[in-house]
Amino acid sequence: MEVMQAPLLEALKLSHAYPLPGSWLQKRGVHEVLRDVSLRVQKGRTLGIVGESGSGKSTLCRMLLKLEQPTSGVVRFAGDDMRTFTAQQRKAFHRDVQAVFQDPLSSLNPRMRAASILAEPFDASGIRLAGDAGRERLAELMKLVGLDTALLSRYPRQLSGGQRQRLAIARALATEPQLIVADEPVTALDVSVQAQIMNLLRDLQDARGVSYVFVSHNLSMVRFLCHDIVVLQSGRVVERGAVEQVFEDPQHEYTQLLLRATPVPDPDAVWGHVERPRPLPVVCEEVEVAPGHFVLREGVAHEDASFPAGRRECHHECVVLCAVVDDWPAGYREYA
Ligand SMILES: Nc1ncnc2c1ncn2[C@@H]1O[C@H](COP(=O)(O)OP(=O)(O)OP(=O)(O)O)[C@@H](O)[C@H]1O
């Protein structure tokens, strides 16, 4: 049985398909990106989403952030179905759920100084920041993410990559959100800065009880930060459960493959080998192999009109993470 604590955010059987080029008029052909994805984010906990490039992680994040509509399925925040949000619920949602993306240069307005970037979420929530109290609030945010207040007058391009991502995190924290969806927040950073940002995220969670959805290719980081994990292959959840349980006893061969490709601090290990996962069977069903630990297994065939006719296997280019770990920073062992 799954732990029955009311989730902060819940996705139920989310599917998403993009129309193939030229298909609007002809009404045929879709690129199915996600299929029947279910997940839960608990209060004060972190859910990791992993999977190869193109498996649908960012699309899933956009749907959780209400930036994109699923083709079918439901997302609930604090028990409320996003499809039927009132204007007031929508406003509260955009205050309570924030995002941090991979590339802060493209997510931060290049024409705004750091102070205006941090003040923006307050404006959007109708909170007036003025005078000393306003300056103090911005200084508090900067301090929270370990940035010097002198940087408030800088433009994003005048900050280092690590400083920019700290600023993006500060902006996400401005409205005191309950959930931050972080889509590969450290991937674009120098490896030595990655550990600092990972520690910052964890400290912020300890201090503020914020929940995270954390997307990463790096399973060591997922193990460091996340409590629960969802493994995506070709847009389907092949395994989900508590991080420790899934890492200690991975049941799906794709999860096993990802874990084999994860760097471990073993100087004798040979890295750089790429293993390709087998395509998912056409018919699958989710099985609970241990309490709260779910695995996608080959299921019994049945007619499914919504599935593109003739499709037999995943059409993504499935390339598994290839870990080249010559230059791991000294802090790496903290993740292991
Ligand atoms: N707007 C779009 N229109 C059509 N196809 C799209 C669109 N956005 C994404 N896709 C396709 O959906 C699939 C999933 O993309 P997505 O970006 O969600 O994957 P991902 O797991 O986040 O990949 P990565 O790890 O490389 O960021 C890909 O095949 C991608 O080409």
The ligand as an ORCA input file, in Angstrom:
! r2SCAN-3c Opt
* xyz 0 1
  N       6.854     22.010    -28.299
  C       7.122     20.807    -28.757
  N       6.613     20.355    -29.926
  C       6.866     19.101    -30.366
  N       7.639     18.202    -29.713
  C       8.180     18.594    -28.537
  C       7.961     19.912    -27.999
  N       8.629     19.989    -26.800
  C       9.241     18.810    -26.617
  N       8.972     17.971    -27.664
  C       9.432     16.581    -27.791
  O       8.986     15.891    -26.658
  C       9.948     14.929    -26.251
  C      10.264     15.146    -24.772
  O      10.934     16.392    -24.629
  P      11.369     16.926    -23.203
  O      12.071     18.226    -23.421
  O      10.194     16.923    -22.302
  O      12.395     15.797    -22.751
  P      13.466     15.788    -21.569
  O      13.374     14.464    -20.928
  O      13.268     16.999    -20.707
  O      14.822     15.920    -22.367
  P      16.246     16.554    -21.900
  O      16.744     15.700    -20.781
  O      17.074     16.452    -23.141
  O      15.974     17.994    -21.492
  C      11.149     15.103    -27.147
  O      11.104     14.103    -28.136
  C      10.946     16.466    -27.764
  O      11.487     16.527    -29.056
*
